[in-house]
Structures are given as structure tokens and as C-alpha cells.
């Protein structure tokens, strides 16, 4: 059973807000909003927390910094990665 993109995106947004203790609600995070710089303004410490949260919550592995930079651009890029890495996902 595949999750609807919006359901996965909601889980990711809730995980971001929870793990980073952001002073905003998950509804304020756009699917394509940059997570760094002009978007949410996350920093390198946030990256570590966010990687741990994604790995723990979704059972995927972000193996290196280059993968992390590609995956952690936005909620949509995280969702694409999670769907691709989950067991049973098409190669």
C-alpha cells in the first residue's frame, strides 16, 4: 500500500518541527520550501538532528554528506528519497 504524497509530506513536516523544536507549526512548512538559507534557515547542527529523525522515523539511511545535501533540500526531496529507499520500492 503506497502512502499518498501528502500523508508522507505531513509526517516529514511533523518530524522536522518535532525533532528541531521549531517555533512554528508543521502547516507553515511548504512542500518546496528550502530547508536552509532563505527557507527555514536550518544550520549544520539542524542537519544532524534532521538526518537522525528521518532515519529513525522512516527506516532509511542517508549514507554521506552528498546524499544529505541532495535529500535535505525540501520536504518533497525528502519524500522522494524515503519512497525510493523503502523496502519494496522500485529500483
Backbone as JSON Lines, residues from 0, in Angstrom:
{"i":0,"aa":"X","n":[0.84,-1.19,0.0],"ca":[0.0,0.0,0.0],"c":[0.88,1.25,0.0]}
{"i":1,"aa":"X","n":[0.78,2.07,-1.01],"ca":[1.57,3.29,-1.11],"c":[0.89,4.41,-0.35]}
{"i":2,"aa":"X","n":[1.72,5.21,0.33],"ca":[1.18,6.37,1.02],"c":[0.95,7.48,0.02]}
{"i":3,"aa":"X","n":[-0.1,8.22,0.2],"ca":[-0.3,9.4,-0.64],"c":[0.81,10.39,-0.33]}
{"i":4,"aa":"X","n":[1.3,11.1,-1.34],"ca":[2.39,12.04,-1.09],"c":[2.1,13.01,0.03]}
{"i":5,"aa":"X","n":[0.87,13.51,0.12],"ca":[0.56,14.48,1.15],"c":[0.68,13.87,2.55]}
{"i":6,"aa":"X","n":[0.34,12.58,2.7],"ca":[0.47,11.93,4.01],"c":[1.94,11.83,4.41]}
{"i":7,"aa":"X","n":[2.8,11.42,3.49],"ca":[4.22,11.32,3.76],"c":[4.8,12.7,4.03]}
{"i":8,"aa":"X","n":[4.41,13.67,3.23],"ca":[4.9,15.04,3.44],"c":[4.5,15.57,4.81]}
{"i":9,"aa":"X","n":[3.28,15.27,5.22],"ca":[2.81,15.7,6.55],"c":[3.66,15.06,7.63]}
{"i":10,"aa":"X","n":[3.94,13.77,7.51],"ca":[4.79,13.09,8.5],"c":[6.18,13.72,8.56]}
{"i":11,"aa":"X","n":[6.73,14.05,7.4],"ca":[8.06,14.67,7.35],"c":[8.03,16.03,8.02]}
{"i":12,"aa":"X","n":[7.03,16.84,7.7],"ca":[6.92,18.18,8.3],"c":[6.78,18.08,9.81]}
{"i":13,"aa":"X","n":[5.94,17.16,10.28],"ca":[5.76,16.99,11.73],"c":[7.07,16.55,12.38]}
{"i":14,"aa":"X","n":[7.82,15.67,11.69],"ca":[9.11,15.23,12.21],"c":[10.12,16.36,12.28]}
{"i":15,"aa":"X","n":[10.12,17.23,11.28],"ca":[11.04,18.38,11.27],"c":[10.74,19.28,12.46]}
{"i":16,"aa":"X","n":[9.48,19.64,12.62],"ca":[9.1,20.55,13.71],"c":[9.39,19.93,15.07]}
{"i":17,"aa":"X","n":[9.07,18.63,15.22],"ca":[9.28,17.93,16.49],"c":[10.76,17.8,16.82]}
{"i":18,"aa":"X","n":[11.54,17.29,15.88],"ca":[12.94,16.99,16.17],"c":[13.78,18.25,16.35]}
{"i":19,"aa":"X","n":[13.43,19.32,15.64],"ca":[14.21,20.56,15.74],"c":[13.58,21.55,16.7]}
{"i":20,"aa":"X","n":[12.46,21.17,17.28],"ca":[11.73,22.04,18.24],"c":[11.52,23.44,17.66]}
{"i":21,"aa":"X","n":[11.02,23.47,16.43],"ca":[10.82,24.75,15.76],"c":[9.63,25.49,16.36]}
{"i":22,"aa":"X","n":[9.72,26.81,16.4],"ca":[8.63,27.6,16.98],"c":[7.52,27.89,15.97]}
{"i":23,"aa":"X","n":[7.29,26.96,15.05],"ca":[6.22,27.1,14.06],"c":[5.46,25.79,14.02]}
{"i":24,"aa":"X","n":[4.3,25.81,13.37],"ca":[3.55,24.56,13.21],"c":[3.96,23.92,11.89]}
{"i":25,"aa":"X","n":[3.72,22.63,11.77],"ca":[4.11,21.93,10.55],"c":[3.38,22.45,9.34]}
{"i":26,"aa":"X","n":[2.18,23.01,9.55],"ca":[1.4,23.55,8.43],"c":[2.07,24.73,7.75]}
{"i":27,"aa":"X","n":[3.0,25.39,8.45],"ca":[3.68,26.56,7.89],"c":[4.83,26.19,6.96]}
{"i":28,"aa":"X","n":[5.17,24.92,6.88],"ca":[6.28,24.48,6.03],"c":[5.72,24.05,4.68]}
{"i":29,"aa":"X","n":[6.17,24.71,3.63],"ca":[5.72,24.37,2.27],"c":[6.49,23.16,1.75]}
{"i":30,"aa":"X","n":[5.86,22.41,0.85],"ca":[6.48,21.21,0.3],"c":[7.77,21.51,-0.45]}
{"i":31,"aa":"X","n":[7.86,22.65,-1.1],"ca":[9.04,23.03,-1.87],"c":[9.88,24.1,-1.18]}
{"i":32,"aa":"X","n":[9.5,24.47,0.04],"ca":[10.26,25.49,0.78],"c":[11.68,24.98,1.04]}
{"i":33,"aa":"X","n":[12.69,25.79,0.7],"ca":[14.06,25.38,1.03],"c":[14.2,25.22,2.55]}
{"i":34,"aa":"X","n":[14.88,24.17,2.96],"ca":[15.04,23.95,4.4],"c":[16.18,24.78,4.98]}
{"i":35,"aa":"X","n":[17.06,25.27,4.1],"ca":[18.2,26.06,4.55],"c":[18.12,27.47,3.98]}
{"i":36,"aa":"X","n":[19.04,28.32,4.41],"ca":[19.16,29.68,3.89],"c":[17.83,30.44,3.98]}
{"i":37,"aa":"X","n":[17.32,30.9,2.82],"ca":[16.14,31.77,2.82],"c":[14.85,31.05,3.18]}
{"i":38,"aa":"X","n":[14.87,29.73,3.26],"ca":[13.67,28.98,3.64],"c":[13.51,28.96,5.14]}
{"i":39,"aa":"X","n":[13.64,27.75,5.71],"ca":[13.52,27.61,7.17],"c":[14.76,28.12,7.9]}
{"i":40,"aa":"X","n":[15.87,28.26,7.18],"ca":[17.08,28.78,7.8],"c":[17.79,27.78,8.71]}
{"i":41,"aa":"X","n":[17.68,26.49,8.4],"ca":[18.35,25.48,9.21],"c":[19.87,25.59,9.05]}
{"i":42,"aa":"X","n":[20.59,25.08,10.05],"ca":[22.06,25.13,10.01],"c":[22.64,23.72,10.13]}
{"i":43,"aa":"X","n":[23.97,23.63,10.24],"ca":[24.64,22.32,10.23],"c":[24.25,21.45,11.43]}
{"i":44,"aa":"X","n":[23.99,22.05,12.57],"ca":[23.54,21.27,13.74],"c":[22.16,20.68,13.46]}
{"i":45,"aa":"X","n":[21.3,21.49,12.84],"ca":[19.96,21.01,12.48],"c":[20.04,19.83,11.51]}
{"i":46,"aa":"X","n":[21.02,19.86,10.61],"ca":[21.17,18.76,9.65],"c":[21.34,17.44,10.37]}
{"i":47,"aa":"X","n":[22.19,17.41,11.37],"ca":[22.44,16.16,12.12],"c":[21.16,15.66,12.76]}
{"i":48,"aa":"X","n":[20.43,16.55,13.41],"ca":[19.17,16.18,14.05],"c":[18.16,15.68,13.03]}
{"i":49,"aa":"X","n":[18.09,16.37,11.91],"ca":[17.12,16.02,10.88],"c":[17.45,14.67,10.24]}
{"i":50,"aa":"X","n":[18.72,14.42,9.98],"ca":[19.12,13.12,9.42],"c":[18.74,12.0,10.38]}
{"i":51,"aa":"X","n":[19.02,12.17,11.66],"ca":[18.67,11.15,12.65],"c":[17.16,10.92,12.69]}
{"i":52,"aa":"X","n":[16.4,12.0,12.64],"ca":[14.93,11.89,12.68],"c":[14.41,11.14,11.46]}
{"i":53,"aa":"X","n":[14.9,11.48,10.28],"ca":[14.44,10.82,9.06],"c":[14.8,9.33,9.08]}
{"i":54,"aa":"X","n":[16.03,9.03,9.48],"ca":[16.46,7.63,9.53],"c":[15.63,6.84,10.54]}
{"i":55,"aa":"X","n":[15.39,7.44,11.7],"ca":[14.62,6.76,12.75],"c":[13.15,6.61,12.36]}
{"i":56,"aa":"X","n":[12.57,7.66,11.84],"ca":[11.13,7.66,11.55],"c":[10.78,6.79,10.35]}
{"i":57,"aa":"X","n":[11.65,6.77,9.34],"ca":[11.28,6.11,8.09],"c":[12.12,4.88,7.77]}
{"i":58,"aa":"X","n":[13.11,4.55,8.6],"ca":[13.9,3.35,8.39],"c":[14.76,3.41,7.13]}
{"i":59,"aa":"X","n":[15.23,4.6,6.77],"ca":[16.1,4.77,5.62],"c":[17.47,5.23,6.12]}
{"i":60,"aa":"X","n":[18.47,5.2,5.24],"ca":[19.82,5.57,5.63],"c":[20.35,6.63,4.68]}
{"i":61,"aa":"X","n":[20.73,7.77,5.23],"ca":[21.39,8.82,4.46],"c":[22.88,8.61,4.7]}
{"i":62,"aa":"X","n":[23.55,8.02,3.71],"ca":[24.89,7.48,3.93],"c":[26.02,8.49,3.95]}
{"i":63,"aa":"X","n":[25.89,9.6,3.25],"ca":[27.01,10.54,3.2],"c":[26.51,11.97,3.03]}
{"i":64,"aa":"X","n":[27.46,12.89,3.11],"ca":[27.11,14.31,3.07],"c":[26.5,14.7,1.72]}
{"i":65,"aa":"X","n":[27.01,14.14,0.63],"ca":[26.48,14.48,-0.69],"c":[25.03,14.04,-0.82]}
{"i":66,"aa":"X","n":[24.73,12.84,-0.32],"ca":[23.34,12.37,-0.34],"c":[22.49,13.29,0.52]}
{"i":67,"aa":"X","n":[22.99,13.64,1.69],"ca":[22.26,14.53,2.58],"c":[21.95,15.87,1.95]}
{"i":68,"aa":"X","n":[22.93,16.44,1.24],"ca":[22.72,17.74,0.6],"c":[21.64,17.65,-0.48]}
{"i":69,"aa":"X","n":[21.59,16.53,-1.18],"ca":[20.58,16.34,-2.23],"c":[19.2,16.1,-1.6]}
{"i":70,"aa":"X","n":[19.16,15.26,-0.57],"ca":[17.89,14.85,0.04],"c":[17.26,15.97,0.86]}
{"i":71,"aa":"X","n":[18.05,16.74,1.57],"ca":[17.52,17.7,2.54],"c":[17.23,19.08,1.95]}
{"i":72,"aa":"X","n":[16.96,19.14,0.66],"ca":[16.63,20.43,0.04],"c":[15.25,20.92,0.44]}
{"i":73,"aa":"X","n":[14.27,20.01,0.45],"ca":[12.88,20.39,0.73],"c":[12.13,19.17,1.25]}
{"i":74,"aa":"X","n":[10.91,19.39,1.69],"ca":[10.06,18.28,2.12],"c":[9.84,17.32,0.96]}
{"i":75,"aa":"X","n":[9.6,17.85,-0.25],"ca":[9.39,16.98,-1.4],"c":[10.62,16.12,-1.71]}
{"i":76,"aa":"X","n":[11.82,16.69,-1.6],"ca":[13.02,15.9,-1.89],"c":[13.23,14.81,-0.83]}
{"i":77,"aa":"X","n":[12.88,15.09,0.41],"ca":[12.96,14.06,1.46],"c":[11.95,12.96,1.16]}
{"i":78,"aa":"X","n":[10.73,13.34,0.78],"ca":[9.68,12.36,0.49],"c":[10.08,11.46,-0.68]}
{"i":79,"aa":"X","n":[10.67,12.04,-1.73],"ca":[11.13,11.24,-2.87],"c":[12.17,10.23,-2.43]}
{"i":80,"aa":"X","n":[13.1,10.66,-1.59],"ca":[14.16,9.77,-1.1],"c":[13.58,8.64,-0.27]}
{"i":81,"aa":"X","n":[12.67,8.96,0.63],"ca":[12.07,7.96,1.51],"c":[11.33,6.92,0.66]}
{"i":82,"aa":"X","n":[10.53,7.38,-0.31],"ca":[9.8,6.44,-1.16],"c":[10.76,5.54,-1.94]}
{"i":83,"aa":"X","n":[11.87,6.1,-2.42],"ca":[12.83,5.32,-3.21],"c":[13.6,4.31,-2.35]}
{"i":84,"aa":"X","n":[13.82,4.62,-1.07],"ca":[14.65,3.79,-0.21],"c":[13.89,2.73,0.57]}
{"i":85,"aa":"X","n":[12.6,2.88,0.68],"ca":[11.84,1.93,1.48],"c":[11.85,0.55,0.86]}
{"i":86,"aa":"X","n":[11.84,-0.48,1.7],"ca":[11.79,-1.85,1.17],"c":[10.6,-2.02,0.24]}
{"i":87,"aa":"X","n":[10.84,-2.68,-0.88],"ca":[9.78,-2.92,-1.84],"c":[9.61,-1.8,-2.83]}
{"i":88,"aa":"X","n":[10.4,-0.74,-2.68],"ca":[10.31,0.37,-3.64],"c":[10.96,-0.05,-4.96]}
{"i":89,"aa":"X","n":[10.45,0.43,-6.05],"ca":[11.08,0.09,-7.34],"c":[12.5,0.62,-7.38]}
{"i":90,"aa":"X","n":[13.39,-0.13,-8.0],"ca":[14.81,0.25,-8.05],"c":[15.02,1.45,-8.97]}
